[in-house]
Amino acid sequence: MFLNWEYDGTERWAHGSIGSTWFDRPDVEAALAEVGDIVSRRPHVKLARR
């Protein structure tokens, strides 16, 4: 599982950017798109209900 979540857009990240500005960087967008592409090619696994 991969979770990519921004809560409110006002938090300051460790490297100094605020909110979604970090996620808007071209290198980050490209990396997330690559992860999404890799995951989309994987077979789906049905989870068991308990």
mmCIF entry with sequence, helices, sheets and N, C-alpha, C, O atoms, coordinates in Angstrom:
data_MODEL
# 
_entry.id   MODEL 
# 
_entity.id                         1 
_entity.type                       polymer 
_entity.pdbx_number_of_molecules   1 
# 
_entity_poly.entity_id                      1 
_entity_poly.type                           'polypeptide(L)' 
_entity_poly.nstd_linkage                   no 
_entity_poly.nstd_monomer                   no 
_entity_poly.pdbx_seq_one_letter_code       MFLNWEYDGTERWAHGSIGSTWFDRPDVEAALAEVGDIVSRRPHVKLARR 
_entity_poly.pdbx_seq_one_letter_code_can   MFLNWEYDGTERWAHGSIGSTWFDRPDVEAALAEVGDIVSRRPHVKLARR 
_entity_poly.pdbx_strand_id                 A 
# 
loop_
_entity_poly_seq.entity_id 
_entity_poly_seq.num 
_entity_poly_seq.mon_id 
_entity_poly_seq.hetero 
1 1  MET n 
1 2  PHE n 
1 3  LEU n 
1 4  ASN n 
1 5  TRP n 
1 6  GLU n 
1 7  TYR n 
1 8  ASP n 
1 9  GLY n 
1 10 THR n 
1 11 GLU n 
1 12 ARG n 
1 13 TRP n 
1 14 ALA n 
1 15 HIS n 
1 16 GLY n 
1 17 SER n 
1 18 ILE n 
1 19 GLY n 
1 20 SER n 
1 21 THR n 
1 22 TRP n 
1 23 PHE n 
1 24 ASP n 
1 25 ARG n 
1 26 PRO n 
1 27 ASP n 
1 28 VAL n 
1 29 GLU n 
1 30 ALA n 
1 31 ALA n 
1 32 LEU n 
1 33 ALA n 
1 34 GLU n 
1 35 VAL n 
1 36 GLY n 
1 37 ASP n 
1 38 ILE n 
1 39 VAL n 
1 40 SER n 
1 41 ARG n 
1 42 ARG n 
1 43 PRO n 
1 44 HIS n 
1 45 VAL n 
1 46 LYS n 
1 47 LEU n 
1 48 ALA n 
1 49 ARG n 
1 50 ARG n 
# 
_struct_asym.id          A 
_struct_asym.entity_id   1 
# 
loop_
_struct_conf.conf_type_id 
_struct_conf.id 
_struct_conf.pdbx_PDB_helix_id 
_struct_conf.beg_label_comp_id 
_struct_conf.beg_label_asym_id 
_struct_conf.beg_label_seq_id 
_struct_conf.pdbx_beg_PDB_ins_code 
_struct_conf.end_label_comp_id 
_struct_conf.end_label_asym_id 
_struct_conf.end_label_seq_id 
_struct_conf.pdbx_end_PDB_ins_code 
_struct_conf.beg_auth_comp_id 
_struct_conf.beg_auth_asym_id 
_struct_conf.beg_auth_seq_id 
_struct_conf.end_auth_comp_id 
_struct_conf.end_auth_asym_id 
_struct_conf.end_auth_seq_id 
_struct_conf.pdbx_PDB_helix_class 
_struct_conf.details 
_struct_conf.pdbx_PDB_helix_length 
HELX_P HELX_P1 AA1 GLY A 19 ? THR A 21 ? GLY A 19 THR A 21 5 ? 3  
HELX_P HELX_P2 AA2 PRO A 26 ? SER A 40 ? PRO A 26 SER A 40 1 ? 15 
# 
_struct_conf_type.id          HELX_P 
_struct_conf_type.criteria    ? 
_struct_conf_type.reference   ? 
# 
loop_
_atom_site.group_PDB 
_atom_site.id 
_atom_site.type_symbol 
_atom_site.label_atom_id 
_atom_site.label_alt_id 
_atom_site.label_comp_id 
_atom_site.label_asym_id 
_atom_site.label_entity_id 
_atom_site.label_seq_id 
_atom_site.pdbx_PDB_ins_code 
_atom_site.Cartn_x 
_atom_site.Cartn_y 
_atom_site.Cartn_z 
_atom_site.occupancy 
_atom_site.B_iso_or_equiv 
_atom_site.pdbx_formal_charge 
_atom_site.auth_seq_id 
_atom_site.auth_comp_id 
_atom_site.auth_asym_id 
_atom_site.auth_atom_id 
_atom_site.pdbx_PDB_model_num 
ATOM 1   N N  . MET A 1 1  ? 0.841   -1.170  0.000   1.00 0.00 ? 1  MET A N  1 
ATOM 2   C CA . MET A 1 1  ? 0.000   0.000   0.000   1.00 0.00 ? 1  MET A CA 1 
ATOM 3   C C  . MET A 1 1  ? 0.888   1.235   0.000   1.00 0.00 ? 1  MET A C  1 
ATOM 4   O O  . MET A 1 1  ? 1.929   1.270   0.656   1.00 0.00 ? 1  MET A O  1 
ATOM 5   N N  . PHE A 1 2  ? 0.468   2.225   -0.730  1.00 0.00 ? 2  PHE A N  1 
ATOM 6   C CA . PHE A 1 2  ? 1.159   3.508   -0.775  1.00 0.00 ? 2  PHE A CA 1 
ATOM 7   C C  . PHE A 1 2  ? 0.137   4.594   -0.495  1.00 0.00 ? 2  PHE A C  1 
ATOM 8   O O  . PHE A 1 2  ? -0.893  4.676   -1.163  1.00 0.00 ? 2  PHE A O  1 
ATOM 9   N N  . LEU A 1 3  ? 0.423   5.416   0.485   1.00 0.00 ? 3  LEU A N  1 
ATOM 10  C CA . LEU A 1 3  ? -0.491  6.495   0.843   1.00 0.00 ? 3  LEU A CA 1 
ATOM 11  C C  . LEU A 1 3  ? 0.230   7.823   0.634   1.00 0.00 ? 3  LEU A C  1 
ATOM 12  O O  . LEU A 1 3  ? 1.308   8.050   1.184   1.00 0.00 ? 3  LEU A O  1 
ATOM 13  N N  . ASN A 1 4  ? -0.366  8.680   -0.153  1.00 0.00 ? 4  ASN A N  1 
ATOM 14  C CA . ASN A 1 4  ? 0.177   10.006  -0.418  1.00 0.00 ? 4  ASN A CA 1 
ATOM 15  C C  . ASN A 1 4  ? -0.916  10.998  -0.040  1.00 0.00 ? 4  ASN A C  1 
ATOM 16  O O  . ASN A 1 4  ? -1.923  11.118  -0.737  1.00 0.00 ? 4  ASN A O  1 
ATOM 17  N N  . TRP A 1 5  ? -0.714  11.701  1.054   1.00 0.00 ? 5  TRP A N  1 
ATOM 18  C CA . TRP A 1 5  ? -1.803  12.490  1.595   1.00 0.00 ? 5  TRP A CA 1 
ATOM 19  C C  . TRP A 1 5  ? -1.294  13.815  2.133   1.00 0.00 ? 5  TRP A C  1 
ATOM 20  O O  . TRP A 1 5  ? -0.278  13.863  2.827   1.00 0.00 ? 5  TRP A O  1 
ATOM 21  N N  . GLU A 1 6  ? -1.988  14.870  1.819   1.00 0.00 ? 6  GLU A N  1 
ATOM 22  C CA . GLU A 1 6  ? -1.710  16.180  2.388   1.00 0.00 ? 6  GLU A CA 1 
ATOM 23  C C  . GLU A 1 6  ? -2.955  16.602  3.154   1.00 0.00 ? 6  GLU A C  1 
ATOM 24  O O  . GLU A 1 6  ? -4.053  16.601  2.596   1.00 0.00 ? 6  GLU A O  1 
ATOM 25  N N  . TYR A 1 7  ? -2.805  16.954  4.401   1.00 0.00 ? 7  TYR A N  1 
ATOM 26  C CA . TYR A 1 7  ? -3.965  17.212  5.244   1.00 0.00 ? 7  TYR A CA 1 
ATOM 27  C C  . TYR A 1 7  ? -4.659  18.527  4.925   1.00 0.00 ? 7  TYR A C  1 
ATOM 28  O O  . TYR A 1 7  ? -5.828  18.518  4.538   1.00 0.00 ? 7  TYR A O  1 
ATOM 29  N N  . ASP A 1 8  ? -3.976  19.657  5.074   1.00 0.00 ? 8  ASP A N  1 
ATOM 30  C CA . ASP A 1 8  ? -4.681  20.933  4.915   1.00 0.00 ? 8  ASP A CA 1 
ATOM 31  C C  . ASP A 1 8  ? -3.954  21.968  4.061   1.00 0.00 ? 8  ASP A C  1 
ATOM 32  O O  . ASP A 1 8  ? -4.456  23.077  3.877   1.00 0.00 ? 8  ASP A O  1 
ATOM 33  N N  . GLY A 1 9  ? -2.811  21.631  3.551   1.00 0.00 ? 9  GLY A N  1 
ATOM 34  C CA . GLY A 1 9  ? -2.098  22.565  2.687   1.00 0.00 ? 9  GLY A CA 1 
ATOM 35  C C  . GLY A 1 9  ? -1.321  23.641  3.402   1.00 0.00 ? 9  GLY A C  1 
ATOM 36  O O  . GLY A 1 9  ? -0.757  24.522  2.752   1.00 0.00 ? 9  GLY A O  1 
ATOM 37  N N  . THR A 1 10 ? -1.272  23.599  4.729   1.00 0.00 ? 10 THR A N  1 
ATOM 38  C CA . THR A 1 10 ? -0.539  24.642  5.452   1.00 0.00 ? 10 THR A CA 1 
ATOM 39  C C  . THR A 1 10 ? 0.663   24.110  6.218   1.00 0.00 ? 10 THR A C  1 
ATOM 40  O O  . THR A 1 10 ? 1.432   24.894  6.774   1.00 0.00 ? 10 THR A O  1 
ATOM 41  N N  . GLU A 1 11 ? 0.839   22.796  6.259   1.00 0.00 ? 11 GLU A N  1 
ATOM 42  C CA . GLU A 1 11 ? 1.963   22.249  7.023   1.00 0.00 ? 11 GLU A CA 1 
ATOM 43  C C  . GLU A 1 11 ? 3.290   22.571  6.341   1.00 0.00 ? 11 GLU A C  1 
ATOM 44  O O  . GLU A 1 11 ? 3.368   22.652  5.115   1.00 0.00 ? 11 GLU A O  1 
ATOM 45  N N  . ARG A 1 12 ? 4.314   22.749  7.140   1.00 0.00 ? 12 ARG A N  1 
ATOM 46  C CA . ARG A 1 12 ? 5.658   23.016  6.625   1.00 0.00 ? 12 ARG A CA 1 
ATOM 47  C C  . ARG A 1 12 ? 6.438   21.711  6.667   1.00 0.00 ? 12 ARG A C  1 
ATOM 48  O O  . ARG A 1 12 ? 6.558   21.076  7.714   1.00 0.00 ? 12 ARG A O  1 
ATOM 49  N N  . TRP A 1 13 ? 6.968   21.319  5.504   1.00 0.00 ? 13 TRP A N  1 
ATOM 50  C CA . TRP A 1 13 ? 7.749   20.089  5.401   1.00 0.00 ? 13 TRP A CA 1 
ATOM 51  C C  . TRP A 1 13 ? 9.169   20.329  5.885   1.00 0.00 ? 13 TRP A C  1 
ATOM 52  O O  . TRP A 1 13 ? 9.610   21.474  5.980   1.00 0.00 ? 13 TRP A O  1 
ATOM 53  N N  . ALA A 1 14 ? 9.872   19.276  6.184   1.00 0.00 ? 14 ALA A N  1 
ATOM 54  C CA . ALA A 1 14 ? 11.223  19.370  6.756   1.00 0.00 ? 14 ALA A CA 1 
ATOM 55  C C  . ALA A 1 14 ? 12.188  20.159  5.864   1.00 0.00 ? 14 ALA A C  1 
ATOM 56  O O  . ALA A 1 14 ? 13.092  20.817  6.379   1.00 0.00 ? 14 ALA A O  1 
ATOM 57  N N  . HIS A 1 15 ? 12.017  20.109  4.565   1.00 0.00 ? 15 HIS A N  1 
ATOM 58  C CA . HIS A 1 15 ? 12.923  20.815  3.653   1.00 0.00 ? 15 HIS A CA 1 
ATOM 59  C C  . HIS A 1 15 ? 12.494  22.269  3.419   1.00 0.00 ? 15 HIS A C  1 
ATOM 60  O O  . HIS A 1 15 ? 13.148  22.985  2.661   1.00 0.00 ? 15 HIS A O  1 
ATOM 61  N N  . GLY A 1 16 ? 11.401  22.714  4.062   1.00 0.00 ? 16 GLY A N  1 
ATOM 62  C CA . GLY A 1 16 ? 11.034  24.120  4.023   1.00 0.00 ? 16 GLY A CA 1 
ATOM 63  C C  . GLY A 1 16 ? 9.817   24.495  3.196   1.00 0.00 ? 16 GLY A C  1 
ATOM 64  O O  . GLY A 1 16 ? 9.274   25.586  3.368   1.00 0.00 ? 16 GLY A O  1 
ATOM 65  N N  . SER A 1 17 ? 9.369   23.607  2.291   1.00 0.00 ? 17 SER A N  1 
ATOM 66  C CA . SER A 1 17 ? 8.195   23.976  1.498   1.00 0.00 ? 17 SER A CA 1 
ATOM 67  C C  . SER A 1 17 ? 6.935   23.863  2.348   1.00 0.00 ? 17 SER A C  1 
ATOM 68  O O  . SER A 1 17 ? 6.916   23.180  3.372   1.00 0.00 ? 17 SER A O  1 
ATOM 69  N N  . ILE A 1 18 ? 5.901   24.536  1.910   1.00 0.00 ? 18 ILE A N  1 
ATOM 70  C CA . ILE A 1 18 ? 4.643   24.555  2.649   1.00 0.00 ? 18 ILE A CA 1 
ATOM 71  C C  . ILE A 1 18 ? 3.556   23.911  1.801   1.00 0.00 ? 18 ILE A C  1 
ATOM 72  O O  . ILE A 1 18 ? 3.404   24.222  0.620   1.00 0.00 ? 18 ILE A O  1 
ATOM 73  N N  . GLY A 1 19 ? 2.808   23.016  2.416   1.00 0.00 ? 19 GLY A N  1 
ATOM 74  C CA . GLY A 1 19 ? 1.651   22.417  1.761   1.00 0.00 ? 19 GLY A CA 1 
ATOM 75  C C  . GLY A 1 19 ? 1.979   21.675  0.485   1.00 0.00 ? 19 GLY A C  1 
ATOM 76  O O  . GLY A 1 19 ? 2.949   20.921  0.421   1.00 0.00 ? 19 GLY A O  1 
ATOM 77  N N  . SER A 1 20 ? 1.159   21.896  -0.534  1.00 0.00 ? 20 SER A N  1 
ATOM 78  C CA . SER A 1 20 ? 1.266   21.115  -1.759  1.00 0.00 ? 20 SER A CA 1 
ATOM 79  C C  . SER A 1 20 ? 2.385   21.583  -2.679  1.00 0.00 ? 20 SER A C  1 
ATOM 80  O O  . SER A 1 20 ? 2.597   20.974  -3.727  1.00 0.00 ? 20 SER A O  1 
ATOM 81  N N  . THR A 1 21 ? 3.102   22.632  -2.330  1.00 0.00 ? 21 THR A N  1 
ATOM 82  C CA . THR A 1 21 ? 4.169   23.079  -3.226  1.00 0.00 ? 21 THR A CA 1 
ATOM 83  C C  . THR A 1 21 ? 5.182   21.978  -3.462  1.00 0.00 ? 21 THR A C  1 
ATOM 84  O O  . THR A 1 21 ? 5.758   21.893  -4.547  1.00 0.00 ? 21 THR A O  1 
ATOM 85  N N  . TRP A 1 22 ? 5.411   21.137  -2.475  1.00 0.00 ? 22 TRP A N  1 
ATOM 86  C CA . TRP A 1 22 ? 6.340   20.024  -2.643  1.00 0.00 ? 22 TRP A CA 1 
ATOM 87  C C  . TRP A 1 22 ? 5.784   19.024  -3.654  1.00 0.00 ? 22 TRP A C  1 
ATOM 88  O O  . TRP A 1 22 ? 6.521   18.537  -4.511  1.00 0.00 ? 22 TRP A O  1 
ATOM 89  N N  . PHE A 1 23 ? 4.500   18.719  -3.562  1.00 0.00 ? 23 PHE A N  1 
ATOM 90  C CA . PHE A 1 23 ? 3.877   17.752  -4.466  1.00 0.00 ? 23 PHE A CA 1 
ATOM 91  C C  . PHE A 1 23 ? 3.759   18.299  -5.890  1.00 0.00 ? 23 PHE A C  1 
ATOM 92  O O  . PHE A 1 23 ? 3.630   17.520  -6.834  1.00 0.00 ? 23 PHE A O  1 
ATOM 93  N N  . ASP A 1 24 ? 3.800   19.600  -6.061  1.00 0.00 ? 24 ASP A N  1 
ATOM 94  C CA . ASP A 1 24 ? 3.674   20.223  -7.374  1.00 0.00 ? 24 ASP A CA 1 
ATOM 95  C C  . ASP A 1 24 ? 4.993   20.262  -8.150  1.00 0.00 ? 24 ASP A C  1 
ATOM 96  O O  . ASP A 1 24 ? 5.006   20.651  -9.318  1.00 0.00 ? 24 ASP A O  1 
ATOM 97  N N  . ARG A 1 25 ? 6.084   19.870  -7.525  1.00 0.00 ? 25 ARG A N  1 
ATOM 98  C CA . ARG A 1 25 ? 7.373   19.870  -8.215  1.00 0.00 ? 25 ARG A CA 1 
ATOM 99  C C  . ARG A 1 25 ? 7.350   18.845  -9.340  1.00 0.00 ? 25 ARG A C  1 
ATOM 100 O O  . ARG A 1 25 ? 6.827   17.746  -9.156  1.00 0.00 ? 25 ARG A O  1 
ATOM 101 N N  . PRO A 1 26 ? 7.905   19.180  -10.501 1.00 0.00 ? 26 PRO A N  1 
ATOM 102 C CA . PRO A 1 26 ? 7.891   18.255  -11.641 1.00 0.00 ? 26 PRO A CA 1 
ATOM 103 C C  . PRO A 1 26 ? 8.538   16.900  -11.341 1.00 0.00 ? 26 PRO A C  1 
ATOM 104 O O  . PRO A 1 26 ? 8.050   15.868  -11.802 1.00 0.00 ? 26 PRO A O  1 
ATOM 105 N N  . ASP A 1 27 ? 9.632   16.893  -10.572 1.00 0.00 ? 27 ASP A N  1 
ATOM 106 C CA . ASP A 1 27 ? 10.278  15.617  -10.268 1.00 0.00 ? 27 ASP A CA 1 
ATOM 107 C C  . ASP A 1 27 ? 9.415   14.746  -9.363  1.00 0.00 ? 27 ASP A C  1 
ATOM 108 O O  . ASP A 1 27 ? 9.407   13.524  -9.507  1.00 0.00 ? 27 ASP A O  1 
ATOM 109 N N  . VAL A 1 28 ? 8.692   15.360  -8.433  1.00 0.00 ? 28 VAL A N  1 
ATOM 110 C CA . VAL A 1 28 ? 7.808   14.603  -7.550  1.00 0.00 ? 28 VAL A CA 1 
ATOM 111 C C  . VAL A 1 28 ? 6.602   14.094  -8.337  1.00 0.00 ? 28 VAL A C  1 
ATOM 112 O O  . VAL A 1 28 ? 6.201   12.941  -8.179  1.00 0.00 ? 28 VAL A O  1 
ATOM 113 N N  . GLU A 1 29 ? 6.024   14.946  -9.182  1.00 0.00 ? 29 GLU A N  1 
ATOM 114 C CA . GLU A 1 29 ? 4.899   14.509  -10.014 1.00 0.00 ? 29 GLU A CA 1 
ATOM 115 C C  . GLU A 1 29 ? 5.303   13.350  -10.913 1.00 0.00 ? 29 GLU A C  1 
ATOM 116 O O  . GLU A 1 29 ? 4.535   12.403  -11.085 1.00 0.00 ? 29 GLU A O  1 
ATOM 117 N N  . ALA A 1 30 ? 6.506   13.413  -11.490 1.00 0.00 ? 30 ALA A N  1 
ATOM 118 C CA . ALA A 1 30 ? 6.986   12.339  -12.361 1.00 0.00 ? 30 ALA A CA 1 
ATOM 119 C C  . ALA A 1 30 ? 7.181   11.050  -11.571 1.00 0.00 ? 30 ALA A C  1 
ATOM 120 O O  . ALA A 1 30 ? 6.840   9.968   -12.050 1.00 0.00 ? 30 ALA A O  1 
ATOM 121 N N  . ALA A 1 31 ? 7.727   11.162  -10.370 1.00 0.00 ? 31 ALA A N  1 
ATOM 122 C CA . ALA A 1 31 ? 7.946   9.978   -9.543  1.00 0.00 ? 31 ALA A CA 1 
ATOM 123 C C  . ALA A 1 31 ? 6.620   9.340   -9.138  1.00 0.00 ? 31 ALA A C  1 
ATOM 124 O O  . ALA A 1 31 ? 6.486   8.116   -9.176  1.00 0.00 ? 31 ALA A O  1 
ATOM 125 N N  . LEU A 1 32 ? 5.647   10.148  -8.754  1.00 0.00 ? 32 LEU A N  1 
ATOM 126 C CA . LEU A 1 32 ? 4.338   9.618   -8.371  1.00 0.00 ? 32 LEU A CA 1 
ATOM 127 C C  . LEU A 1 32 ? 3.627   8.994   -9.576  1.00 0.00 ? 32 LEU A C  1 
ATOM 128 O O  . LEU A 1 32 ? 2.948   7.976   -9.439  1.00 0.00 ? 32 LEU A O  1 
ATOM 129 N N  . ALA A 1 33 ? 3.781   9.600   -10.748 1.00 0.00 ? 33 ALA A N  1 
ATOM 130 C CA . ALA A 1 33 ? 3.190   9.026   -11.965 1.00 0.00 ? 33 ALA A CA 1 
ATOM 131 C C  . ALA A 1 33 ? 3.833   7.681   -12.276 1.00 0.00 ? 33 ALA A C  1 
ATOM 132 O O  . ALA A 1 33 ? 3.153   6.744   -12.695 1.00 0.00 ? 33 ALA A O  1 
ATOM 133 N N  . GLU A 1 34 ? 5.139   7.587   -12.072 1.00 0.00 ? 34 GLU A N  1 
ATOM 134 C CA . GLU A 1 34 ? 5.836   6.314   -12.316 1.00 0.00 ? 34 GLU A CA 1 
ATOM 135 C C  . GLU A 1 34 ? 5.364   5.238   -11.345 1.00 0.00 ? 34 GLU A C  1 
ATOM 136 O O  . GLU A 1 34 ? 5.127   4.099   -11.746 1.00 0.00 ? 34 GLU A O  1 
ATOM 137 N N  . VAL A 1 35 ? 5.228   5.592   -10.081 1.00 0.00 ? 35 VAL A N  1 
ATOM 138 C CA . VAL A 1 35 ? 4.710   4.630   -9.099  1.00 0.00 ? 35 VAL A CA 1 
ATOM 139 C C  . VAL A 1 35 ? 3.306   4.182   -9.492  1.00 0.00 ? 35 VAL A C  1 
ATOM 140 O O  . VAL A 1 35 ? 2.995   2.993   -9.435  1.00 0.00 ? 35 VAL A O  1 
ATOM 141 N N  . GLY A 1 36 ? 2.458   5.127   -9.891  1.00 0.00 ? 36 GLY A N  1 
ATOM 142 C CA . GLY A 1 36 ? 1.105   4.788   -10.312 1.00 0.00 ? 36 GLY A CA 1 
ATOM 143 C C  . GLY A 1 36 ? 1.086   3.874   -11.519 1.00 0.00 ? 36 GLY A C  1 
ATOM 144 O O  . GLY A 1 36 ? 0.261   2.963   -11.598 1.00 0.00 ? 36 GLY A O  1 
ATOM 145 N N  . ASP A 1 37 ? 1.985   4.107   -12.460 1.00 0.00 ? 37 ASP A N  1 
ATOM 146 C CA . ASP A 1 37 ? 2.068   3.264   -13.647 1.00 0.00 ? 37 ASP A CA 1 
ATOM 147 C C  . ASP A 1 37 ? 2.489   1.846   -13.278 1.00 0.00 ? 37 ASP A C  1 
ATOM 148 O O  . ASP A 1 37 ? 1.918   0.877   -13.779 1.00 0.00 ? 37 ASP A O  1 
ATOM 149 N N  . ILE A 1 38 ? 3.470   1.724   -12.417 1.00 0.00 ? 38 ILE A N  1 
ATOM 150 C CA . ILE A 1 38 ? 3.941   0.406   -11.976 1.00 0.00 ? 38 ILE A CA 1 
ATOM 151 C C  . ILE A 1 38 ? 2.825   -0.341  -11.261 1.00 0.00 ? 38 ILE A C  1 
ATOM 152 O O  . ILE A 1 38 ? 2.586   -1.519  -11.524 1.00 0.00 ? 38 ILE A O  1 
ATOM 153 N N  . VAL A 1 39 ? 2.149   0.348   -10.360 1.00 0.00 ? 39 VAL A N  1 
ATOM 154 C CA . VAL A 1 39 ? 1.082   -0.286  -9.581  1.00 0.00 ? 39 VAL A CA 1 
ATOM 155 C C  . VAL A 1 39 ? -0.087  -0.690  -10.489 1.00 0.00 ? 39 VAL A C  1 
ATOM 156 O O  . VAL A 1 39 ? -0.691  -1.743  -10.285 1.00 0.00 ? 39 VAL A O  1 
ATOM 157 N N  . SER A 1 40 ? -0.403  0.130   -11.475 1.00 0.00 ? 40 SER A N  1 
ATOM 158 C CA . SER A 1 40 ? -1.540  -0.178  -12.345 1.00 0.00 ? 40 SER A CA 1 
ATOM 159 C C  . SER A 1 40 ? -1.314  -1.445  -13.168 1.00 0.00 ? 40 SER A C  1 
ATOM 160 O O  . SER A 1 40 ? -2.276  -2.059  -13.628 1.00 0.00 ? 40 SER A O  1 
ATOM 161 N N  . ARG A 1 41 ? -0.076  -1.839  -13.355 1.00 0.00 ? 41 ARG A N  1 
ATOM 162 C CA . ARG A 1 41 ? 0.219   -3.051  -14.119 1.00 0.00 ? 41 ARG A CA 1 
ATOM 163 C C  . ARG A 1 41 ? 0.223   -4.312  -13.260 1.00 0.00 ? 41 ARG A C  1 
ATOM 164 O O  . ARG A 1 41 ? 0.291   -5.421  -13.789 1.00 0.00 ? 41 ARG A O  1 
ATOM 165 N N  . ARG A 1 42 ? 0.152   -4.152  -11.953 1.00 0.00 ? 42 ARG A N  1 
ATOM 166 C CA . ARG A 1 42 ? 0.158   -5.306  -11.052 1.00 0.00 ? 42 ARG A CA 1 
ATOM 167 C C  . ARG A 1 42 ? -1.236  -5.910  -10.989 1.00 0.00 ? 42 ARG A C  1 
ATOM 168 O O  . ARG A 1 42 ? -2.233  -5.194  -11.081 1.00 0.00 ? 42 ARG A O  1 
ATOM 169 N N  . PRO A 1 43 ? -1.305  -7.235  -10.831 1.00 0.00 ? 43 PRO A N  1 
ATOM 170 C CA . PRO A 1 43 ? -2.633  -7.846  -10.693 1.00 0.00 ? 43 PRO A CA 1 
ATOM 171 C C  . PRO A 1 43 ? -3.285  -7.421  -9.376  1.00 0.00 ? 43 PRO A C  1 
ATOM 172 O O  . PRO A 1 43 ? -2.611  -7.243  -8.362  1.00 0.00 ? 43 PRO A O  1 
ATOM 173 N N  . HIS A 1 44 ? -4.575  -7.266  -9.415  1.00 0.00 ? 44 HIS A N  1 
ATOM 174 C CA . HIS A 1 44 ? -5.307  -6.897  -8.211  1.00 0.00 ? 44 HIS A CA 1 
ATOM 175 C C  . HIS A 1 44 ? -5.395  -8.103  -7.286  1.00 0.00 ? 44 HIS A C  1 
ATOM 176 O O  . HIS A 1 44 ? -5.551  -9.237  -7.741  1.00 0.00 ? 44 HIS A O  1 
ATOM 177 N N  . VAL A 1 45 ? -5.296  -7.855  -6.011  1.00 0.00 ? 45 VAL A N  1 
ATOM 178 C CA . VAL A 1 45 ? -5.393  -8.901  -5.000  1.00 0.00 ? 45 VAL A CA 1 
ATOM 179 C C  . VAL A 1 45 ? -6.642  -8.633  -4.184  1.00 0.00 ? 45 VAL A C  1 
ATOM 180 O O  . VAL A 1 45 ? -6.791  -7.562  -3.595  1.00 0.00 ? 45 VAL A O  1 
ATOM 181 N N  . LYS A 1 46 ? -7.528  -9.595  -4.151  1.00 0.00 ? 46 LYS A N  1 
ATOM 182 C CA . LYS A 1 46 ? -8.744  -9.438  -3.384  1.00 0.00 ? 46 LYS A CA 1 
ATOM 183 C C  . LYS A 1 46 ? -8.434  -9.691  -1.909  1.00 0.00 ? 46 LYS A C  1 
ATOM 184 O O  . LYS A 1 46 ? -7.856  -10.720 -1.560  1.00 0.00 ? 46 LYS A O  1 
ATOM 185 N N  . LEU A 1 47 ? -8.811  -8.769  -1.063  1.00 0.00 ? 47 LEU A N  1 
ATOM 186 C CA . LEU A 1 47 ? -8.570  -8.900  0.364   1.00 0.00 ? 47 LEU A CA 1 
ATOM 187 C C  . LEU A 1 47 ? -9.668  -9.726  1.014   1.00 0.00 ? 47 LEU A C  1 
ATOM 188 O O  . LEU A 1 47 ? -10.834 -9.647  0.628   1.00 0.00 ? 47 LEU A O  1 
ATOM 189 N N  . ALA A 1 48 ? -9.286  -10.508 1.992   1.00 0.00 ? 48 ALA A N  1 
ATOM 190 C CA . ALA A 1 48 ? -10.249 -11.340 2.696   1.00 0.00 ? 48 ALA A CA 1 
ATOM 191 C C  . ALA A 1 48 ? -11.034 -10.498 3.697   1.00 0.00 ? 48 ALA A C  1 
ATOM 192 O O  . ALA A 1 48 ? -10.461 -9.638  4.366   1.00 0.00 ? 48 ALA A O  1 
ATOM 193 N N  . ARG A 1 49 ? -12.320 -10.736 3.803   1.00 0.00 ? 49 ARG A N  1 
ATOM 194 C CA . ARG A 1 49 ? -13.140 -10.058 4.801   1.00 0.00 ? 49 ARG A CA 1 
ATOM 195 C C  . ARG A 1 49 ? -13.213 -10.918 6.033   1.00 0.00 ? 49 ARG A C  1 
ATOM 196 O O  . ARG A 1 49 ? -13.324 -12.141 5.948   1.00 0.00 ? 49 ARG A O  1 
ATOM 197 N N  . ARG A 1 50 ? -13.153 -10.292 7.151   1.00 0.00 ? 50 ARG A N  1 
ATOM 198 C CA . ARG A 1 50 ? -13.264 -11.026 8.431   1.00 0.00 ? 50 ARG A CA 1 
ATOM 199 C C  . ARG A 1 50 ? -14.458 -10.594 9.184   1.00 0.00 ? 50 ARG A C  1 
ATOM 200 O O  . ARG A 1 50 ? -14.715 -11.098 10.277  1.00 0.00 ? 50 ARG A O  1 
# 
